[in-house]
Amino acid sequence: MIRIGIFGYGNLGRGVEAAIRQNPDMTLVAVFTRRAPNTLKIMTEGVPVISADDVLSMKDKIDVMILCGGSATDLPVQTPALAEHFCVVDSFDTHAKIPQHFAAVDKAAGASGKVGIISVGWDPGMFSLNRLYASAILPDGKDYTFWGKGVSQGHSDAIRRIDGVKNGKQYTIPVESALDAVRSGTAPELTTREKHIRECFVVAEEGADLERIEREIKTMPNYFADYDTTVHFITEEELLREHSGIPHGGFVIRSGKTGFDLEHNHIIEYSLKLDSNPEFTASVIVAYARAAFRLHTEGVSGCKTVFDIAPAYLSMKSADELRASML
């Protein structure tokens, strides 16, 4: 049995707990939280909830620690620190800072003899793999990534931080005409605004200036300013009734050409439609926790990404079973 620890118990941590139940070669050993442990109720009976401050008390009882914190401030600190003592897997998703994060985790895990796998999920993660496979197969071509329709948790959080906003959700939605153009094989040049739209559902505080809130949303740099954005003001009851889920998904498409005169067009497309973004992300992470355990037992150490992990390391099936059933 692969002994798993969960560090952080929000939406992603709960998803990891659920995913472990579907993997009979794994067992949950402990959940670590920065909250008061006695205030946290988990779903797995008999598993202790322990203060994050006491994580090293379980150093010899956990094979892989799954980190479920946020990429902005949690994981840049937590992943290298815990990689000094545990094999770790995280879902760090700030694409521009992945090289820096990799270097920090590689230094820590290399020194401790542990394995750290970072940026695991669906983007970065499964989408990254599909971009790599497709570009290797069709070197003369273009990559396109579309996200949605789905809830962007980071953009939703940005809305909620605006003065006068009580609650809110933001959906990222691919532009259908842009998708159709890419699928046609014409390899169009598309701007950020041409690929996605953003739709916001906002619960305003009583007496708040709705025009100002809408203006602040639509002009927010790095979030909404570069997109066509629609803002709907609704009640708290409507938000809970109609927008309580966390769906997401998207498409990775490679449009490429082959032939001596590049006369033949090809489209490679990978798509996801997810009822629960955190539960799917958690399921990917749990598969890579198995890979971290296997690599460590083979004497491997240091930081890895999804590009470095052979697919067979993710599966519960043996190599013989994989060749007989899936090859």
Summary of the structure (lengths in Angstrom):
residues: 327
radius of gyration: 21.6
end to end distance: 26.4
largest distance: 68.1
contacts: 1051
relative contact order: 0.15
helix: 40%
strand: 28%
